[in-house]
């Protein structure tokens, strides 16, 4: 018998596949119309359109997660996802490029709203001692969904002989499955029915940060969780230039390196529960963070023969999974029930703010004409000092209970 948690995990798994599937299908479709010469600009615009909704609507997702049953938010967003994809069929058929972009924006917005309910529902479906396990499983299946969603567009386009409508129908089918599964979620409790939807929703972020500051280690855990996307975002953006300039390989190989990292993230996330023996150990953050710094520095001098980079990328992902799961679980376990969704939303908001910061830092490095290997070295050193500063503030250390 499928448990409510397993149902939630499958719903978010299909959602993760669909987000990445549609994003890349949209990119390939628009490139097929406008031509390869515009591919860089198209990919940059696709990336921006996908990130901006998380900055705009994450606070709103937190409000909905606290004010309404999280299971209801899940069902509504899955229904709207299907509606968006059905609308996309007409845009693909009539080759309305602006419409394809709009649907991507809407799907990313739904993901931003769904995120706080997805994670906030975990303590409502699982006992407190199982929160780390649940986060490990959710994170592992999220990264697995990213891998499948990233690989699937190329396969579908090849099988369908570049019939993008046929490929899009697969995305529609996945949305239908996700919607049907969401209907089996039990009705979850309303944590803060009286919460009002403010006109200026970003005040929620300010209130959330003030509250987290008063709870031991909660603010630091939220920072660590958000900061991870700076490292992850930078690695994702820098790996293709590194593959081309350092290894002399194609940009496609850079994509494979990213998939290996995502696979490592999934395994690291899954095994975090076993490594921590079911307990939320924030001391794993500095341990894995320093390991990430060492790996980033290795990219500078140890990249031949080039298959060794696969090892570095896998380990980078594996330690990344160990880094990100404990703070995420800590936020869920230690946030007040009535504000749990808001705190998750705040962490999500700053995660994507850090992702934008990573893009900006890489842009600055590009203006300075730094080599991609040097970029990894600099970020590795910066990360080392960030981890030391975090360790100094929190006194987290191996086998020390925060």
VOPAGU-2260 file (C-alpha; in pm, 1 decimal, decimal comma):
REM VOPAGU-2260
SITE   aa  ch    i         X         Y         Z
SITE  UNK   A    0       0,0       0,0       0,0
SITE  UNK   A    1     132,8     344,3     -96,6
SITE  UNK   A    2     167,0     571,9     205,2
SITE  UNK   A    3      71,6     943,1     197,0
SITE  UNK   A    4     441,8    1034,0     206,9
SITE  UNK   A    5     515,1     806,5     -90,5
SITE  UNK   A    6     229,2     974,2    -276,5
SITE  UNK   A    7     373,6    1318,3    -204,4
SITE  UNK   A    8     716,7    1199,8    -316,0
SITE  UNK   A    9     579,8    1069,1    -646,8
SITE  UNK   A   10     384,8    1390,0    -708,1
SITE  UNK   A   11     692,5    1606,9    -660,0
SITE  UNK   A   12     905,2    1358,3    -859,4
SITE  UNK   A   13     683,7    1393,3   -1168,0
SITE  UNK   A   14     674,3    1770,0   -1113,7
SITE  UNK   A   15    1056,8    1782,0   -1110,4
SITE  UNK   A   16    1071,7    1584,9   -1434,4
SITE  UNK   A   17     814,5    1808,4   -1599,2
SITE  UNK   A   18     978,5    2137,6   -1499,7
SITE  UNK   A   19    1306,5    2039,7   -1663,5
SITE  UNK   A   20    1140,1    1860,7   -1954,9
SITE  UNK   A   21     929,3    2158,3   -2054,4
SITE  UNK   A   22    1212,8    2407,1   -1996,2
SITE  UNK   A   23    1442,3    2225,4   -2240,0
SITE  UNK   A   24    1165,3    2143,0   -2487,0
SITE  UNK   A   25    1082,4    2514,6   -2496,9
SITE  UNK   A   26    1448,4    2601,2   -2551,7
SITE  UNK   A   27    1499,5    2347,1   -2830,9
SITE  UNK   A   28    1171,0    2443,6   -2995,8
SITE  UNK   A   29    1252,9    2815,5   -3003,1
SITE  UNK   A   30    1607,3    2746,9   -3127,2
SITE  UNK   A   31    1461,0    2533,6   -3408,1
SITE  UNK   A   32    1255,3    2835,1   -3517,5
SITE  UNK   A   33    1506,7    3118,7   -3470,0
SITE  UNK   A   34    1823,7    2926,5   -3553,0
SITE  UNK   A   35    2139,6    2814,6   -3374,1
SITE  UNK   A   36    2293,7    3162,2   -3392,1
SITE  UNK   A   37    2047,5    3275,2   -3124,6
SITE  UNK   A   38    2098,9    2972,8   -2898,9
SITE  UNK   A   39    2306,2    3153,3   -2632,8
SITE  UNK   A   40    2056,7    3437,4   -2601,3
SITE  UNK   A   41    1763,6    3193,8   -2593,3
SITE  UNK   A   42    1921,8    2979,8   -2320,3
SITE  UNK   A   43    2003,5    3288,9   -2113,6
SITE  UNK   A   44    1644,6    3412,7   -2144,2
SITE  UNK   A   45    1506,7    3067,1   -2061,5
SITE  UNK   A   46    1723,1    3057,7   -1748,8
SITE  UNK   A   47    1611,6    3403,1   -1636,5
SITE  UNK   A   48    1242,9    3331,4   -1697,6
SITE  UNK   A   49    1272,7    3012,8   -1492,4
SITE  UNK   A   50    1445,8    3176,0   -1192,4
SITE  UNK   A   51    1255,8    3506,8   -1163,2
SITE  UNK   A   52     923,2    3350,3   -1048,8
SITE  UNK   A   53    1099,5    3195,1    -748,1
SITE  UNK   A   54    1205,8    3542,9    -640,3
SITE  UNK   A   55     861,8    3687,0    -707,9
SITE  UNK   A   56     631,1    3420,6    -567,9
SITE  UNK   A   57     817,9    3213,5    -306,6
SITE  UNK   A   58     680,3    3434,2     -22,9
SITE  UNK   A   59     329,3    3386,4    -161,3
SITE  UNK   A   60     383,3    3010,4    -160,1
SITE  UNK   A   61     478,5    3036,1     207,1
SITE  UNK   A   62     158,5    3224,3     288,6
SITE  UNK   A   63     -55,5    2967,7     105,0
SITE  UNK   A   64     122,8    2679,3     280,3
SITE  UNK   A   65      42,4    2822,8     623,7
SITE  UNK   A   66    -305,8    2957,0     546,1
SITE  UNK   A   67    -448,0    2661,2     351,2
SITE  UNK   A   68    -407,1    2282,1     371,5
SITE  UNK   A   69     -80,3    2200,5     195,0
SITE  UNK   A   70    -247,0    1907,1      24,7
SITE  UNK   A   71    -497,6    2150,7    -129,1
SITE  UNK   A   72    -217,6    2376,2    -254,1
SITE  UNK   A   73     -58,2    2067,2    -409,9
SITE  UNK   A   74    -376,9    1965,1    -590,4
SITE  UNK   A   75    -446,2    2315,9    -719,5
SITE  UNK   A   76     -92,7    2363,9    -851,6
SITE  UNK   A   77     -98,8    2023,5   -1024,2
SITE  UNK   A   78    -429,8    2112,3   -1189,3
SITE  UNK   A   79    -290,9    2446,7   -1306,5
SITE  UNK   A   80      24,8    2276,5   -1434,1
SITE  UNK   A   81    -185,7    2054,7   -1658,8
SITE  UNK   A   82    -381,8    2359,3   -1778,9
SITE  UNK   A   83     -58,7    2539,8   -1867,4
SITE  UNK   A   84      70,3    2246,1   -2069,4
SITE  UNK   A   85    -259,2    2209,8   -2256,2
SITE  UNK   A   86    -230,1    2579,1   -2340,4
SITE  UNK   A   87     129,1    2519,6   -2455,6
SITE  UNK   A   88       5,4    2272,5   -2717,9
SITE  UNK   A   89    -159,6    2555,3   -2911,3
SITE  UNK   A   90     150,8    2775,2   -2877,3
SITE  UNK   A   91     372,3    2497,6   -3011,0
SITE  UNK   A   92     129,4    2420,1   -3293,5
SITE  UNK   A   93     101,4    2782,3   -3410,9
SITE  UNK   A   94     468,3    2856,2   -3329,2
SITE  UNK   A   95     384,1    3142,8   -3093,1
SITE  UNK   A   96     721,7    3194,1   -2926,6
SITE  UNK   A   97     606,1    3449,1   -2669,7
SITE  UNK   A   98     337,9    3203,2   -2559,1
SITE  UNK   A   99     600,1    2930,6   -2505,2
SITE  UNK   A  100     793,1    3171,2   -2282,1
SITE  UNK   A  101     475,9    3265,5   -2091,8
SITE  UNK   A  102     394,5    2901,0   -2015,8
SITE  UNK   A  103     749,9    2851,3   -1884,5
SITE  UNK   A  104     704,7    3151,9   -1657,0
SITE  UNK   A  105     371,3    3015,9   -1532,9
SITE  UNK   A  106     511,2    2668,2   -1466,5
SITE  UNK   A  107     806,0    2812,3   -1273,5
SITE  UNK   A  108     559,6    3026,9   -1075,5
SITE  UNK   A  109     359,9    2716,1    -984,7
SITE  UNK   A  110     679,7    2546,4    -874,1
SITE  UNK   A  111     764,9    2845,1    -652,9
SITE  UNK   A  112     420,2    2829,4    -491,3
SITE  UNK   A  113     428,1    2449,7    -456,6
SITE  UNK   A  114     774,7    2434,2    -292,1
SITE  UNK   A  115     681,3    2545,1      63,0
SITE  UNK   A  116     382,0    2309,3      68,6
SITE  UNK   A  117     588,3    2021,5     -69,3
SITE  UNK   A  118     845,9    2041,1     207,6
SITE  UNK   A  119     612,2    2179,3     473,4
SITE  UNK   A  120     388,2    1876,4     436,7
SITE  UNK   A  121     665,7    1638,0     542,2
SITE  UNK   A  122     625,4    1695,0     921,3
SITE  UNK   A  123     250,3    1655,2     876,4
SITE  UNK   A  124     287,6    1315,1     713,0
SITE  UNK   A  125     587,1    1179,7     903,4
SITE  UNK   A  126     686,1    1166,0    1272,6
SITE  UNK   A  127     958,4    1408,6    1382,6
SITE  UNK   A  128    1223,9    1136,7    1410,0
SITE  UNK   A  129    1165,1    1051,4    1041,4
SITE  UNK   A  130    1199,3    1407,1     905,8
SITE  UNK   A  131    1564,9    1364,3     802,6
SITE  UNK   A  132    1481,4    1036,6     628,2
SITE  UNK   A  133    1188,8    1198,7     446,5
SITE  UNK   A  134    1401,5    1494,4     334,3
SITE  UNK   A  135    1670,1    1254,5     212,5
SITE  UNK   A  136    1418,3    1063,5       2,7
SITE  UNK   A  137    1246,8    1376,9    -133,5
SITE  UNK   A  138    1581,1    1534,1    -227,1
SITE  UNK   A  139    1706,6    1213,6    -390,3
SITE  UNK   A  140    1393,0    1181,3    -604,6
SITE  UNK   A  141    1406,3    1552,6    -689,1
SITE  UNK   A  142    1755,6    1516,1    -834,1
SITE  UNK   A  143    1654,7    1194,4   -1007,8
SITE  UNK   A  144    1365,4    1390,2   -1161,2
SITE  UNK   A  145    1609,3    1659,2   -1274,6
SITE  UNK   A  146    1830,2    1396,3   -1439,2
SITE  UNK   A  147    1537,0    1234,8   -1620,3
SITE  UNK   A  148    1386,7    1572,0   -1713,7
SITE  UNK   A  149    1720,5    1690,2   -1851,2
SITE  UNK   A  150    1789,4    1376,7   -2055,0
SITE  UNK   A  151    1433,0    1313,6   -2177,6
SITE  UNK   A  152    1391,8    1609,9   -2419,5
SITE  UNK   A  153    1679,6    1500,4   -2644,8
SITE  UNK   A  154    1550,3    1142,4   -2647,1
SITE  UNK   A  155    1192,1    1249,4   -2726,5
SITE  UNK   A  156    1302,1    1484,2   -3003,1
SITE  UNK   A  157    1514,2    1208,3   -3156,5
SITE  UNK   A  158    1241,0     941,5   -3131,2
SITE  UNK   A  159     970,3    1174,4   -3267,7
SITE  UNK   A  160    1194,1    1299,3   -3549,4
SITE  UNK   A  161    1179,7    1655,3   -3411,1
SITE  UNK   A  162     802,8    1655,8   -3369,0
SITE  UNK   A  163     783,4    1887,9   -3069,2
SITE  UNK   A  164     409,4    1841,6   -3027,1
SITE  UNK   A  165     455,3    1468,7   -2972,7
SITE  UNK   A  166     731,3    1539,3   -2721,0
SITE  UNK   A  167     506,8    1791,7   -2545,1
SITE  UNK   A  168     229,8    1530,8   -2513,6
SITE  UNK   A  169     464,6    1326,2   -2292,7
SITE  UNK   A  170     488,3    1626,9   -2062,1
SITE  UNK   A  171     107,6    1650,5   -2060,0
SITE  UNK   A  172      82,9    1281,5   -1965,3
SITE  UNK   A  173     325,7    1331,8   -1677,3
SITE  UNK   A  174     116,6    1624,4   -1554,3
SITE  UNK   A  175    -198,0    1408,1   -1565,7
SITE  UNK   A  176     -26,0    1136,3   -1360,3
SITE  UNK   A  177      90,7    1395,0   -1106,7
SITE  UNK   A  178    -258,7    1541,1   -1078,5
SITE  UNK   A  179    -420,7    1199,7   -1029,8
SITE  UNK   A  180    -166,9    1107,2    -761,0
SITE  UNK   A  181    -223,7    1436,5    -578,8
SITE  UNK   A  182    -593,7    1351,6    -542,0
SITE  UNK   A  183    -494,5    1063,9    -310,4
SITE  UNK   A  184    -314,1    1292,6     -65,8
SITE  UNK   A  185    -496,5    1311,6     269,0
SITE  UNK   A  186    -636,6    1644,3     384,6
SITE  UNK   A  187    -360,9    1808,2     587,2
SITE  UNK   A  188    -418,1    2050,2     877,7
SITE  UNK   A  189    -433,6    2427,4     843,8
SITE  UNK   A  190    -150,4    2571,0    1053,3
SITE  UNK   A  191    -237,7    2942,4    1045,2
SITE  UNK   A  192    -583,2    3004,2     900,6
SITE  UNK   A  193    -587,1    3365,7    1019,6
SITE  UNK   A  194    -274,5    3461,7     827,9
SITE  UNK   A  195    -345,4    3748,8     590,5
SITE  UNK   A  196    -209,5    3790,3     238,3
SITE  UNK   A  197     -17,4    4115,8     256,5
SITE  UNK   A  198      -7,8    4355,6     -33,3
SITE  UNK   A  199     370,1    4370,4      -1,9
SITE  UNK   A  200     444,0    4001,0      40,7
SITE  UNK   A  201     816,9    4053,0      93,4
SITE  UNK   A  202     743,3    4166,2     447,8
SITE  UNK   A  203     696,2    3793,3     508,9
SITE  UNK   A  204    1066,0    3743,0     440,4
SITE  UNK   A  205    1161,8    4008,8     694,3
SITE  UNK   A  206     934,8    3862,7     962,1
SITE  UNK   A  207    1062,3    3513,7     888,6
SITE  UNK   A  208    1426,4    3617,8     924,4
SITE  UNK   A  209    1350,2    3791,7    1255,2
SITE  UNK   A  210    1181,9    3478,9    1386,8
SITE  UNK   A  211    1458,4    3244,6    1268,2
SITE  UNK   A  212    1719,2    3465,5    1435,5
SITE  UNK   A  213    1557,7    3398,0    1775,9
SITE  UNK   A  214    1563,0    3017,6    1737,6
SITE  UNK   A  215    1903,3    2854,1    1799,4
SITE  UNK   A  216    2079,7    2755,4    1473,7
SITE  UNK   A  217    1767,0    2810,1    1260,3
SITE  UNK   A  218    1893,1    3125,2    1088,1
SITE  UNK   A  219    2232,2    2964,5    1024,7
SITE  UNK   A  220    2068,2    2650,0     887,0
SITE  UNK   A  221    1853,2    2858,9     652,6
SITE  UNK   A  222    2164,1    3047,9     537,4
SITE  UNK   A  223    2352,4    2723,0     472,0
SITE  UNK   A  224    2057,4    2580,2     277,8
SITE  UNK   A  225    2025,9    2892,8      62,6
SITE  UNK   A  226    2400,5    2939,6      18,8
SITE  UNK   A  227    2431,0    2590,2    -129,2
SITE  UNK   A  228    2263,2    2709,8    -447,8
SITE  UNK   A  229    2541,4    2966,2    -494,7
SITE  UNK   A  230    2795,9    2684,3    -515,8
SITE  UNK   A  231    2565,3    2457,7    -716,2
SITE  UNK   A  232    2463,6    2736,3    -952,4
SITE  UNK   A  233    2821,7    2842,7   -1012,9
SITE  UNK   A  234    2937,5    2486,6   -1084,2
SITE  UNK   A  235    2652,7    2435,0   -1331,3
SITE  UNK   A  236    2732,8    2758,2   -1515,7
SITE  UNK   A  237    3111,3    2715,1   -1515,8
SITE  UNK   A  238    3136,7    2347,0   -1605,4
SITE  UNK   A  239    3067,8    2390,3   -1978,7
SITE  UNK   A  240    3336,1    2661,9   -2030,0
SITE  UNK   A  241    3568,9    2444,5   -1818,9
SITE  UNK   A  242    3493,5    2140,3   -2036,4
SITE  UNK   A  243    3567,8    2331,8   -2355,3
SITE  UNK   A  244    3873,7    2531,8   -2248,4
SITE  UNK   A  245    4037,7    2296,7   -1998,5
SITE  UNK   A  246    3951,3    1955,3   -2133,1
SITE  UNK   A  247    3919,2    2035,6   -2502,9
SITE  UNK   A  248    3583,0    1859,1   -2518,5
SITE  UNK   A  249    3242,7    1967,6   -2648,2
SITE  UNK   A  250    2971,0    2154,0   -2462,6
SITE  UNK   A  251    2761,9    1834,7   -2479,9
SITE  UNK   A  252    3019,3    1661,7   -2260,0
SITE  UNK   A  253    2975,4    1949,1   -2014,4
SITE  UNK   A  254    2608,6    1854,0   -1997,7
SITE  UNK   A  255    2705,2    1496,5   -1913,4
SITE  UNK   A  256    2928,7    1622,3   -1632,9
SITE  UNK   A  257    2629,3    1806,9   -1489,1
SITE  UNK   A  258    2417,4    1492,0   -1502,6
SITE  UNK   A  259    2688,9    1304,8   -1310,8
SITE  UNK   A  260    2679,2    1580,1   -1047,2
SITE  UNK   A  261    2300,3    1554,5   -1022,3
SITE  UNK   A  262    2334,8    1177,3    -979,7
SITE  UNK   A  263    2586,3    1237,0    -700,1
SITE  UNK   A  264    2349,9    1485,5    -537,6
SITE  UNK   A  265    2073,8    1227,8    -540,6
SITE  UNK   A  266    2289,5     956,9    -384,0
SITE  UNK   A  267    2439,9    1195,9    -130,1
SITE  UNK   A  268    2093,7    1314,7     -31,6
SITE  UNK   A  269    1963,7     960,0       0,0
SITE  UNK   A  270    2255,2     835,1     211,5
SITE  UNK   A  271    2255,8    1139,1     441,2
SITE  UNK   A  272    1993,8     972,5     658,9
SITE  UNK   A  273    2211,3     660,2     691,9
SITE  UNK   A  274    2530,1     859,3     753,8
SITE  UNK   A  275    2358,0    1065,5    1023,8
SITE  UNK   A  276    2179,5     756,7    1162,8
SITE  UNK   A  277    1843,0     926,1    1136,0
SITE  UNK   A  278    1944,8    1231,1    1340,5
SITE  UNK   A  279    1960,4    1588,0    1205,6
SITE  UNK   A  280    2331,2    1667,2    1238,3
SITE  UNK   A  281    2417,6    2021,3    1136,1
SITE  UNK   A  282    2783,6    1940,9    1196,6
SITE  UNK   A  283    2775,6    1761,2     859,5
SITE  UNK   A  284    2754,7    2103,1     692,6
SITE  UNK   A  285    3112,0    2218,0     766,8
SITE  UNK   A  286    3248,7    1867,6     704,9
SITE  UNK   A  287    3089,4    1839,1     361,1
SITE  UNK   A  288    3148,2    2209,7     287,5
SITE  UNK   A  289    3524,3    2177,7     334,5
SITE  UNK   A  290    3519,8    1863,6     118,7
SITE  UNK   A  291    3348,9    2066,4    -155,3
SITE  UNK   A  292    3623,7    2331,0    -132,4
SITE  UNK   A  293    3893,7    2067,2    -173,4
SITE  UNK   A  294    3719,0    1924,6    -479,2
SITE  UNK   A  295    3676,2    2267,7    -639,3
SITE  UNK   A  296    4049,0    2334,8    -592,0
SITE  UNK   A  297    4132,7    1997,4    -750,0
SITE  UNK   A  298    3964,1    2115,1   -1072,0
SITE  UNK   A  299    4249,3    2363,6   -1117,2
SITE  UNK   A  300    4539,5    2118,3   -1127,7
SITE  UNK   A  301    4407,6    1762,0   -1149,4
SITE  UNK   A  302    4202,6    1719,4   -1467,2
SITE  UNK   A  303    4404,6    1473,8   -1673,6
SITE  UNK   A  304    4320,5    1219,6   -1788,5
SITE  UNK   A  305    3985,7    1394,2   -1836,8
SITE  UNK   A  306    3765,2    1103,8   -1707,8
SITE  UNK   A  307    3890,4    1192,5   -1359,0
SITE  UNK   A  308    3667,8    1501,6   -1381,9
SITE  UNK   A  309    3369,4    1265,3   -1374,9
SITE  UNK   A  310    3495,3    1149,2   -1034,0
SITE  UNK   A  311    3532,4    1506,5    -905,8
SITE  UNK   A  312    3184,6    1599,2   -1032,5
SITE  UNK   A  313    3023,7    1292,8    -874,6
SITE  UNK   A  314    3194,1    1357,3    -540,4
SITE  UNK   A  315    3100,6    1724,5    -562,6
SITE  UNK   A  316    2738,0    1620,8    -598,0
SITE  UNK   A  317    2762,3    1354,3    -327,2
SITE  UNK   A  318    2901,7    1594,7     -67,6
SITE  UNK   A  319    2653,9    1855,9    -189,7
SITE  UNK   A  320    2369,4    1620,1    -101,6
SITE  UNK   A  321    2512,7    1568,9     246,6
SITE  UNK   A  322    2549,4    1947,3     277,4
SITE  UNK   A  323    2196,2    2048,7     181,9
SITE  UNK   A  324    1970,1    1785,6     344,4
SITE  UNK   A  325    2045,7    1847,8     717,3
SITE  UNK   A  326    1970,1    2224,2     713,8
SITE  UNK   A  327    1654,1    2163,3     513,2
SITE  UNK   A  328    1537,5    1903,2     765,3
SITE  UNK   A  329    1637,7    2130,9    1054,2
SITE  UNK   A  330    1419,4    2414,1     917,7
SITE  UNK   A  331    1118,2    2180,6     902,9
SITE  UNK   A  332    1177,8    2027,1    1244,9
SITE  UNK   A  333    1245,3    2351,7    1433,7
SITE  UNK   A  334    1015,1    2607,4    1270,8
SITE  UNK   A  335     691,7    2690,1    1456,9
SITE  UNK   A  336     407,7    2496,9    1295,0
SITE  UNK   A  337     209,4    2810,8    1212,1
SITE  UNK   A  338     505,3    2960,7    1022,1
SITE  UNK   A  339     672,8    2652,9     879,1
SITE  UNK   A  340     563,5    2725,6     522,2
SITE  UNK   A  341     684,5    3085,4     549,5
SITE  UNK   A  342    1028,6    2978,6     671,4
SITE  UNK   A  343    1066,6    2723,9     391,9
SITE  UNK   A  344     960,9    2991,0     142,0
SITE  UNK   A  345    1219,6    3231,9     283,2
SITE  UNK   A  346    1494,6    2973,9     246,5
SITE  UNK   A  347    1380,0    2903,5    -110,6
SITE  UNK   A  348    1374,9    3275,1    -195,8
SITE  UNK   A  349    1731,6    3328,9     -80,7
SITE  UNK   A  350    1841,3    3009,1    -254,1
SITE  UNK   A  351    1748,6    3155,5    -589,7
SITE  UNK   A  352    1892,2    3492,8    -490,1
SITE  UNK   A  353    2221,6    3309,6    -435,6
SITE  UNK   A  354    2179,6    3140,7    -776,0
SITE  UNK   A  355    2154,8    3485,5    -938,0
SITE  UNK   A  356    2459,1    3593,8    -739,9
SITE  UNK   A  357    2648,6    3296,3    -883,9
SITE  UNK   A  358    2560,5    3409,8   -1236,5
SITE  UNK   A  359    2675,0    3763,2   -1153,0
SITE  UNK   A  360    3004,9    3640,3   -1005,6
SITE  UNK   A  361    3073,8    3430,0   -1315,0
SITE  UNK   A  362    2995,7    3734,6   -1531,5
SITE  UNK   A  363    3250,3    3938,8   -1335,0
SITE  UNK   A  364    3508,7    3660,8   -1373,9
SITE  UNK   A  365    3438,7    3663,5   -1748,1
SITE  UNK   A  366    3499,5    4041,2   -1764,7
SITE  UNK   A  367    3829,9    3981,9   -1583,2
SITE  UNK   A  368    3912,0    3717,2   -1847,0
SITE  UNK   A  369    3976,9    3451,0   -1585,5
SITE  UNK   A  370    4021,5    3091,5   -1693,5
SITE  UNK   A  371    3733,7    2853,4   -1594,9
SITE  UNK   A  372    3978,2    2643,0   -1389,7
SITE  UNK   A  373    4082,4    2956,3   -1201,5
SITE  UNK   A  374    3714,7    3031,5   -1141,9
SITE  UNK   A  375    3673,8    2698,1    -962,9
SITE  UNK   A  376    3988,1    2765,4    -758,2
SITE  UNK   A  377    3863,8    3107,9    -643,8
SITE  UNK   A  378    3517,7    2977,9    -554,5
SITE  UNK   A  379    3674,7    2688,2    -366,2
SITE  UNK   A  380    3880,4    2930,9    -156,4
SITE  UNK   A  381    3582,0    3161,7     -98,6
SITE  UNK   A  382    3370,2    2862,8       5,5
SITE  UNK   A  383    3639,8    2752,7     251,8
SITE  UNK   A  384    3629,0    3087,4     431,9
SITE  UNK   A  385    3248,0    3098,6     424,8
SITE  UNK   A  386    3239,9    2756,9     592,6
SITE  UNK   A  387    3497,0    2868,0     851,0
SITE  UNK   A  388    3290,0    3179,9     926,8
SITE  UNK   A  389    2975,2    2967,7     961,4
SITE  UNK   A  390    3160,0    2724,7    1186,9
SITE  UNK   A  391    3291,6    3012,2    1401,5
SITE  UNK   A  392    2942,8    3157,9    1443,3
SITE  UNK   A  393    2761,4    2834,0    1516,3
SITE  UNK   A  394    3029,6    2620,3    1680,5
SITE  UNK   A  395    2905,6    2329,2    1468,8
SITE  UNK   A  396    3164,4    2057,0    1458,5
SITE  UNK   A  397    3182,1    1689,2    1385,6
SITE  UNK   A  398    2975,5    1490,4    1639,5
SITE  UNK   A  399    2875,4    1812,7    1813,3
SITE  UNK   A  400    2498,6    1848,1    1852,4
SITE  UNK   A  401    2395,0    2199,2    1737,7
